[in-house]
Amino acid sequence: MPELDLTGIRWAIVGGESGCKPEPMKKKWVEDIRQQCEATGVVFFFKHWAIVIKKRLGWSRTERAGLQRNACRA
C-alpha cells in the first residue's frame, strides 16, 4: 500500500466491502494502514472484513448493518 497523506486526519475507519460480491480485502492492506496511522498519531478503527449478504425472506442482513433491502437478487 502506498504511503497515505494523513495530514488533518484524526480517525481512519477501515473495513471490507459488503454486499452481493464484495472484493477481497488483504490483511496486509489493513496492517499497512494501521502502521501508518500509528506512525502519525491517527486513531485507527477496524470495522470488519468483507461480508457477504445472504437472502432471507426478501430481506438481507449483515452482522453490523441490520436489515436492509436485498440488492442481490438472483
FIBAVEX-164642 format. One line per 10 residues: for each residue x, y, z of C-alpha. Coordinates in steps of 0.25 Angstrom, whole numbers, plus 5000, padded with zeros to 4 digits. Layout:
REM FIBAVEX-164642
X/Y/Z ~ ...
REM end
This chain:
REM FIBAVEX-164642
5000/5000/5000 ~ 5006/5014/4997 ~ 5009/5024/5007 ~ 4996/5031/5011 ~ 4995/5046/5013 ~ 4988/5047/5027 ~ 4990/5062/5029 ~ 4978/5067/5036 ~ 4972/5053/5038 ~ 4968/5049/5052
4962/5036/5050 ~ 4964/5025/5040 ~ 4952/5015/5039 ~ 4956/5003/5031 ~ 4946/4991/5027 ~ 4944/4982/5015 ~ 4932/4983/5005 ~ 4919/4977/5008 ~ 4908/4973/4998 ~ 4906/4963/4987
4920/4961/4982 ~ 4930/4968/4992 ~ 4944/4970/4987 ~ 4954/4962/4995 ~ 4962/4970/5006 ~ 4976/4967/5008 ~ 4981/4966/5023 ~ 4994/4973/5018 ~ 4986/4986/5014 ~ 4980/4987/5028
4993/4985/5035 ~ 5000/4995/5026 ~ 4989/5006/5028 ~ 4989/5003/5043 ~ 5004/5005/5044 ~ 5003/5018/5036 ~ 4993/5023/5046 ~ 5001/5019/5058 ~ 5013/5026/5052 ~ 5005/5039/5050
4997/5039/5063 ~ 4984/5036/5055 ~ 4973/5028/5062 ~ 4971/5014/5055 ~ 4958/5007/5056 ~ 4956/4993/5048 ~ 4941/4991/5045 ~ 4940/4977/5039 ~ 4946/4968/5028 ~ 4937/4967/5015
4923/4962/5018 ~ 4914/4954/5008 ~ 4899/4958/5009 ~ 4890/4945/5009 ~ 4876/4945/5005 ~ 4865/4943/5015 ~ 4851/4945/5013 ~ 4853/4956/5003 ~ 4862/4964/5013 ~ 4877/4963/5015
4884/4964/5028 ~ 4899/4967/5031 ~ 4906/4966/5044 ~ 4907/4981/5046 ~ 4897/4988/5037 ~ 4884/4981/5042 ~ 4873/4979/5032 ~ 4873/4985/5018 ~ 4866/4983/5005 ~ 4873/4971/4997
4881/4977/4985 ~ 4886/4963/4981 ~ 4874/4957/4974 ~ 4877/4944/4966
REM end
